[in-house]
Amino acid sequence: MIFSSIEQTLGLFPLILGMYFSYRILRLTDLTVDGTFVLGAALYGRLLTCGCGYTVAVMGALIGGALAGLFVSLIQRHDRMDALLASIVTLLMLYSVNFQVMGKPNLNLMHFDVFSLVFGDSKIKGSFIVLMVISGLLMAGIKIILRLPVGSVFRAFGADKTLLSRFGRNPEVYRSIGLALSNGLAAFCGVIYATVNGYADINMGVGIALTGIGAVVIGQQLVAFLNMPKVRKMKGMVFLSSTGADLIGCFLGLLLYFLLINGLLILDINPINLKLFLGILLISALGVHVNKKRRKPC
């Protein structure tokens, strides 16, 4: 169960990094990733079935996801529309776009299993190593971006974007870049999902944005707990930088999510009720997060 949960976590981790960037850094609640996750898988699958190579298919998926992020940022431009509402509208439109891209509700990609082609009988071990390397590189990339001066500008956008205008920075540029990055990572995650599972489906992204937000929030709470002076003294911990701790917290939050799902399945919980239990978990996590924010002293 643990190995399976870690593998699932690694497969979904690029999307969680994108959600961390939009939700935690830009402070935008962007549900568009539900659609761009599917868009990435759809473009990847359609390009492969049309005879394109793997590199072209992956690049096409990344570009498609980034363009969807740019589109939702344009709808929000100058706060003409609430970020959440804009993402819901874009998600609605992406459902039709994804169907048009695939041409049917799902695509069979079993004949394009790149892990089997490369690793043969060692597919499971090979895919695990590849996913681990990809997750590590993406985590390092996000950390580097946030440590650069541009990372401070992104944080400033999340804190108070009106300040950027006073310092001669156009906040809409950073909104567009941030959402393009976030949705590009979601599309890339769709590529990974389609490759590992051998199919792309029009409904495979339903609820995945809330899963991402839940993982980010649970990860923040884990980091806050482990960073408490009493816990650090008790465990003798040398803690990471804030950004590094947050990113590892996101991974642990997502891992807990999949451990819970697999644990419930082992307990023979009816799969129909899984979303009910997970919804309760997300409500609890988000509720605790909001209460902690309210208790913070001014």
C-alpha positions in Angstrom: 0.0 0.0 0.0 2.8 2.4 0.9 4.7 1.9 -2.4 1.5 2.3 -4.4 0.7 5.5 -2.5 4.1 7.0 -3.1 3.9 6.1 -6.8 0.5 7.8 -7.0 1.9 10.8 -5.2 4.9 11.2 -7.5 2.5 11.0 -10.5 0.3 13.8 -9.3 3.1 15.9 -7.7 3.7 18.2 -10.7 0.0 19.4 -10.5 0.4 19.9 -6.8 3.4 22.1 -7.4 1.3 24.1 -9.9 -1.5 24.4 -7.3 1.1 25.5 -4.7 2.3 28.3 -7.0 -1.2 29.6 -7.8 -2.9 29.1 -4.4 0.0 29.7 -2.0 2.2 32.2 -3.9 -0.2 34.1 -6.1 -3.1 33.7 -3.7 -5.4 32.8 -6.6 -8.0 30.0 -6.3 -7.6 28.5 -9.7 -9.8 25.5 -10.5 -8.8 25.5 -14.2 -6.3 22.7 -13.5 -9.3 20.3 -13.5 -9.5 21.0 -17.3 -5.8 21.5 -18.1 -5.0 18.2 -16.5 -7.3 16.5 -19.0 -6.1 18.9 -21.8 -2.5 17.8 -21.4 -3.5 14.1 -21.6 -5.8 14.8 -24.5 -3.2 16.7 -26.6 -0.5 14.2 -25.7 -2.7 11.2 -26.7 -4.1 12.8 -29.9 -0.6 13.9 -31.1 0.7 10.4 -30.5 -2.2 8.7 -32.4 -1.6 11.2 -35.3 2.0 9.9 -35.7 3.9 12.6 -33.8 6.9 11.7 -31.6 6.9 11.7 -27.8 8.8 14.9 -27.6 6.4 16.8 -29.9 3.4 15.3 -28.0 4.8 16.4 -24.6 5.7 19.9 -25.8 2.2 20.2 -27.4 0.6 19.3 -24.1 2.7 21.8 -22.2 2.0 24.6 -24.6 -1.7 23.8 -24.5 -1.8 23.9 -20.7 0.1 27.2 -20.6 -2.2 28.8 -23.2 -5.2 27.8 -21.1 -3.5 29.5 -18.1 -2.9 32.6 -20.2 -6.6 32.6 -21.2 -7.9 32.4 -17.7 -5.5 35.2 -16.6 -6.8 37.4 -19.4 -10.4 36.9 -18.2 -9.3 38.0 -14.7 -7.3 41.0 -16.1 -7.5 44.0 -13.8 -9.9 42.0 -11.6 -12.7 42.3 -14.0 -13.9 38.9 -12.9 -13.3 37.0 -9.7 -10.5 34.5 -10.0 -12.6 31.6 -8.8 -15.5 32.4 -11.2 -13.1 32.9 -14.1 -11.5 29.5 -13.5 -15.0 27.8 -13.4 -16.0 29.5 -16.7 -12.7 28.4 -18.3 -13.1 24.9 -16.9 -16.6 24.7 -18.5 -15.2 25.7 -21.9 -12.3 23.3 -21.6 -14.7 20.4 -21.3 -15.8 21.0 -24.9 -12.2 21.8 -26.1 -10.9 18.5 -24.6 -13.7 16.5 -26.2 -12.9 18.1 -29.6 -9.2 17.4 -29.2 -9.8 13.7 -28.4 -12.7 13.3 -30.8 -14.3 10.9 -28.4 -14.7 10.5 -24.6 -11.5 8.5 -24.2 -8.3 7.5 -25.9 -6.5 4.1 -25.6 -2.8 4.7 -25.3 -1.7 1.2 -24.3 0.3 1.0 -27.6 2.3 4.1 -26.6 3.6 2.8 -23.2 7.0 4.5 -23.2 8.0 3.0 -19.9 7.5 -0.6 -21.2 9.4 0.3 -24.4 12.4 1.7 -22.4 12.4 -0.6 -19.3 10.7 -3.7 -20.5 9.9 -6.1 -17.7 11.3 -3.6 -15.2 8.6 -1.1 -16.1 7.3 -0.5 -12.5 10.7 0.1 -11.0 11.8 2.2 -14.0 8.7 4.4 -14.0 9.1 4.9 -10.2 12.7 6.1 -10.6 11.7 8.4 -13.6 8.8 9.9 -11.6 11.1 10.5 -8.6 13.7 12.2 -10.7 11.0 14.4 -12.4 9.5 15.4 -9.1 12.9 16.3 -7.7 13.8 18.4 -10.7 10.5 20.2 -10.7 10.7 20.9 -6.9 14.2 22.2 -7.3 13.0 24.4 -10.3 10.1 25.9 -8.3 12.5 26.5 -5.3 15.0 28.3 -7.5 12.4 30.5 -9.1 11.1 31.6 -5.7 14.6 32.3 -4.5 15.3 34.6 -7.4 14.2 38.3 -7.5 11.3 37.4 -9.7 10.1 35.0 -6.9 9.8 38.0 -4.6 7.7 39.8 -7.2 5.4 36.8 -7.4 5.1 36.8 -3.6 4.4 40.5 -3.7 1.6 39.9 -6.2 0.0 37.4 -3.8 0.4 39.8 -0.8 -0.8 43.0 -2.5 -0.6 43.4 -6.2 -1.4 47.1 -6.1 2.1 47.6 -4.7 3.6 46.3 -7.9 2.1 49.1 -9.9 3.6 51.7 -7.5 7.1 50.2 -8.1 6.6 50.2 -11.9 5.8 46.5 -12.3 2.7 45.4 -14.3 0.9 42.9 -12.0 -1.0 41.4 -15.0 2.3 40.1 -16.5 3.0 38.2 -13.3 -0.5 36.9 -13.1 -0.2 35.6 -16.7 3.2 34.0 -16.1 2.1 32.4 -12.8 -1.1 30.9 -14.2 0.6 29.7 -17.4 3.2 28.0 -15.2 0.6 26.5 -12.9 -1.6 25.1 -15.7 1.4 24.0 -17.7 2.4 21.8 -14.8 -1.1 20.5 -14.6 -1.0 19.6 -18.3 2.3 17.8 -17.8 0.8 15.9 -14.9 -2.0 14.8 -17.4 0.8 13.5 -19.7 2.3 11.5 -16.9 -1.1 10.1 -15.9 -1.9 9.1 -19.5 1.5 7.5 -19.9 1.4 5.5 -16.7 -2.3 4.4 -17.0 -2.4 4.0 -20.8 -5.5 6.1 -21.5 -6.9 9.6 -21.5 -10.5 10.2 -20.4 -12.7 13.3 -20.6 -13.7 13.0 -16.9 -10.4 12.0 -15.3 -9.8 15.5 -13.9 -13.0 15.9 -11.9 -12.3 17.2 -8.4 -8.5 17.1 -8.9 -8.1 20.9 -8.1 -9.7 20.5 -4.7 -7.4 17.5 -4.1 -4.5 19.8 -4.9 -5.7 22.6 -2.6 -6.3 20.1 0.1 -2.8 18.6 -0.3 -1.3 22.1 -0.1 -3.2 23.1 3.0 -2.5 19.8 4.8 1.1 20.2 3.9 1.2 23.7 5.4 -0.3 22.4 8.6 2.3 19.6 8.8 5.1 22.1 8.2 3.7 24.4 10.9 3.5 21.5 13.4 7.0 20.2 12.7 8.4 23.7 12.8 7.0 24.3 16.3 9.9 24.9 18.8 8.8 22.1 21.1 8.6 19.6 18.3 12.0 20.7 16.8 13.6 20.4 20.2 12.1 17.0 20.9 13.1 15.6 17.5 16.4 17.4 17.3 15.4 18.6 13.8 17.3 21.0 11.6 14.5 22.4 9.6 14.6 23.5 5.9 14.0 26.9 4.5 10.4 28.1 4.3 10.1 27.3 0.6 11.7 23.9 0.8 9.7 23.0 3.8 6.5 24.1 2.1 7.3 22.0 -1.0 8.1 18.9 1.0 4.9 19.5 3.0 2.9 19.5 -0.2 4.4 16.1 -1.0 3.6 14.7 2.4 0.1 16.2 2.3 -0.6 14.5 -1.0 1.0 11.2 0.3 -1.4 11.3 3.3 -4.3 11.8 0.9 -3.4 8.7 -1.1 -2.6 6.7 2.0 -6.1 7.5 3.2 -7.7 6.5 -0.1 -5.8 3.1 -0.2 -6.5 2.5 3.5 -10.3 3.0 3.0 -10.2 0.6 0.0 -8.4 -2.0 2.1 -11.1 -1.6 4.7 -13.6 -2.5 1.9 -15.3 0.9 1.9 -17.7 1.2 -1.0 -15.8 3.2 -3.7 -19.0 5.2 -4.3 -18.5 6.6 -0.7 -14.9 7.5 -1.2 -15.6 11.1 -2.3 -17.8 11.6 0.7 -15.0 10.7 3.1 -12.4 12.7 1.2 -14.8 15.7 1.1 -15.1 15.5 4.9 -11.3 15.4 5.1 -10.9 18.5 2.9 -13.6 20.4 4.8 -11.8 19.6 8.0 -8.4 20.6 6.6 -9.6 23.9 5.1 -11.6 24.7 8.2 -8.6 24.3 10.5 -6.5 26.4 8.1 -9.0 29.2 8.1 -9.3 29.2 11.9 -5.5 29.4 12.3 -5.4 32.4 9.9 -8.0 34.2 12.0 -6.2 33.6 15.2 -3.0 35.1 13.9 -2.2 38.4 15.7 -2.2 41.6 13.7 
